[in-house]
Amino acid sequence: MKMTLLKSISLIALLTAAAPAMAADPVVAEVDGHKFTYSEVMAAKESLPKQYQSAPEEKIFPALVNQAVDTYLINKAAQASGEAQKPEVKKAIEKATESIVAQAYLANKVTPMVTDEAVKAKYDEVVKNFPKEKEVHLRHILVDNKDTATSIIKALKNGEDFTKLAKAKSKDETTAKEGGDLGYFRKSELPTELADAAFALTPGSYSQEPVKTDFGWHVLKVDEIRDAKPPKFDDVKNELKSLMAQEAVVSLVKDLRAKVKIKLSDKNGNPLPEKKAEEADTAPGKPEASAASTENK
């Protein structure tokens, strides 16, 4: 259900986004009398990959104009062909319409609940209840087997630098270039094997034995141990917005379900026992939730 809700939320953001104000909206293309305005053409920019959205307007505007013209011509030809009257196409149009209306409904219901003030209040609640515990600044070198990890520990004992070894040996390419730096973690945020090993170390020390996880074999180093600090508001603002929108959708769906009588069956049409029906209610991708979803992200 989580992914479905996140997709819903992403479209909510799209539906509620404000278009940039313009002094004028000139016609930038015309096909047999059908006119295309600047704002219509530029609206398609939102559908481009992120790397293209940031391109200078003079670079992408000609392509967007031609895309608008081509799309119009295809749609016009499709309408003239009678495709819209085919049963399967009618059904698809009906489903698409249902989805768009559902998204508009969700946007209307959820957006007022996720104001800047509400998000700040949620953050203040998180900070107030933030657990008082320690966190470690952790580095690691990740390799495929125990023998390699053991040889790295031996090299460290011989005085070699952890950061240099991480850059040369770690298969975790993302952190290797940063000297194996994983950042700060509370114990509850780490897999048990890493948590136990990391929090047994003192600042500046490294693990004397390789640590095995599902990812491979780790050699750990702790740079610092400090009191855990809550994240800054700006760093988690968008995440909190998504979480609150998700919670609002869950609450809305729960209220809607409470107003109707629902009977669920298995794939053979046999009624599910009440307990099984409740489990199906909480399963990912429920029909009532997925009806409001879209492949947007």
HELIX and SHEET records of a PDB file:
HELIX    1   1 LYS A    2  THR A   16  1                                  15    
HELIX    2   2 TYR A   38  ALA A   43  1                                   6    
HELIX    3   3 ALA A   44  SER A   47  5                                   4    
HELIX    4   4 LYS A   50  GLN A   53  1                                   4    
HELIX    5   5 GLU A   57  SER A   81  1                                  25    
HELIX    6   6 GLU A   83  GLN A   85  5                                   3    
HELIX    7   7 PRO A   87  VAL A  110  1                                  24    
HELIX    8   8 THR A  111  MET A  113  5                                   3    
HELIX    9   9 ASP A  116  LYS A  128  1                                  13    
HELIX   10  10 LYS A  146  LYS A  157  1                                  12    
HELIX   11  11 PHE A  162  LYS A  169  1                                   8    
HELIX   12  12 GLU A  173  ALA A  176  1                                   4    
HELIX   13  13 LYS A  187  GLU A  189  5                                   3    
HELIX   14  14 THR A  192  ALA A  198  1                                   7    
HELIX   15  15 PHE A  233  ALA A  258  1                                  26    
HELIX   16  16 GLU A  274  ASP A  281  1                                   8    
HELIX   17  17 PRO A  287  SER A  290  1                                   4    
SHEET    1   A 2 VAL A  27  VAL A  31  0                                        
SHEET    2   A 2 HIS A  34  THR A  37 -1                                        
SHEET    1   B 4 ASP A 181  ARG A 186  0                                        
SHEET    2   B 4 LYS A 134  VAL A 143 -1                                        
SHEET    3   B 4 GLY A 216  ASP A 227 -1                                        
SHEET    4   B 4 VAL A 211  THR A 213 -1                                        
END                                                                             
